[in-house]
């Protein structure tokens, strides 16, 4: 009996050793799988960290580029606004100069029109005076002609009278 018990105990220990060996083997296999899984996770973590770092660097680059674009846009907008303001100022100046010149020339035109009217009035007055003076000269010429004719007639009458007086004086001594 003792040998049977020892055999049973040995069988029991043998089966226990087999069970523990299986469990150890399973546990070892599970640990190896867990370690392999851990390595895969670690590799994925490293890959993700590298991708994250690359994305962060790209983000920083894009952020810097965006800031540069904002600054360039701001400068461009400022330049455009300045050019537009200068253009508007220049246009206003040109319009003011044009209006000033137009007013000046309109004043000159009105002044010249008044001078022309006055000159026409003077010409009309001079023509009327010339006509009046021409009529007076004509009248004076006619009177001169008449006076000369009368003077000649009187001279002839005077000479005739002197001849008569002289002829009468000879007859009446």
Residue pairs with C-beta under 8 A, 6 or more apart in sequence:
none
